[in-house]
Amino acid sequence: MMNTFANAGEVAQVAIVERWGWWQGALADPSKIGTEELPIHPGEYQLGYYRTRRKNGPWEPVGIYPDENGVVVGFRNGRQVEDLVDLFLWSCRNPISYEAYVKADAGEGFDDEPPAPAIGDNSGASDPFEALKLELAGEVEQLTDFMRKPVETQADADRCGIWAKRCSDLAKRINSLRETVKAPHLAKCREIDGEFKPVEAEAKEWATKAKRHVEPFLIAEKRKRDEEARKAREEAERKRQEAIKAQNEEAKAIALKAAQDAEKAAEAPKASAGRTGARVSIRVEKRGEIVDQDAFYQAVRDRSEITDLLQSLANRAAKSGFDLPGMKIVEIEKAV
């Protein structure tokens, strides 16, 4: 005769196992979540232990299970949640073990996530910048301790990646605060510049106009004095030759003195306008004119600034996917 009570117990046991089956399958192979083997249906939830997080926030443990009275309840980070379907849909793709749930629910976090910073926004600092500095100090202290050992497990790699993200987000918040604090000062600076710059520009414009206006006269004067200096040099050279040919010492001395005077006269004074401290003059600038680009490049190719420029152009070409003659695209791996 069939033992009805024994069979009923077996059926109940199977039913209990099946209720946890979805979570167990998800825990064994998360890649099957949402497939035919582990479907996600609107309006349904599955018993199990999961985790979820708010944007840029830490992981929070989620538990959906029957209480001592057999009523299914849901908890997120220690707080009961009434909408079990919504709780499941937010967390079902991140199943965790029961042990991980218990540990996180006790406030000990997850093995693959660094501990939350001990200080920062909740430090009590009245100055937001001081609060951010305290938060950074907390991250640096924990990260320095973590980096004393090399990364050897996936959990360590995940923790390190999260730390990098937290420090990057902290840098963005610091920059945002800097922009906020700086904004009123920039507005005042722009207001002052808007008042002074046009007047300054007008003064510079008229200074340039005055220089351009006198420029033709100064150029003509310079050419005139250059011509006078040329003639004086020729006269000085003639008298020097006379001194060389002089027969006696007295005549030689007279001729030499005349040559020296002529040399001084050959020094053309600069053409200028205005008084001391407010003088405009013609200045000769020396600029290079490249007449043979290939030859000039060969002469300067080893200079550091040329090498830096060529490297910059090669990097730009590589980023755009162009493999130009004389270069090759090299892939460098680095953590970002």
Secondary structure, 3 states (H helix, E strand, C coil): CCCHHHHHHHHHHHHHHHHHHHHHHHHHCHHHECCCCECCCCCCCCCEEEEECCCCCCCEEEEEEECCCCCEEEEECCEEECCHHHHHHHHCCCECCHHHHHHHHCCCCCCCCCCCCCCCCCCCCCCHHHHHHHHHHHHHHHHHHHCCCCCCCHHHHHHHHHHHHHHHHHHHHHHHHHHHHHHHHHHHHHHHHHHHHHHHHHHHHHHHHHHHHHHHHHHHHHHHHHHHHHHHHHHHHHHHHHHHHCCCHHHHHHHHHHHHHHHHHCCCCCCEECCCCCCEECCCCCCCCCCCHHHHHHHHCCCHHHHHHHHHHHHHHHHCCCCCCCCCCCCCCCCC
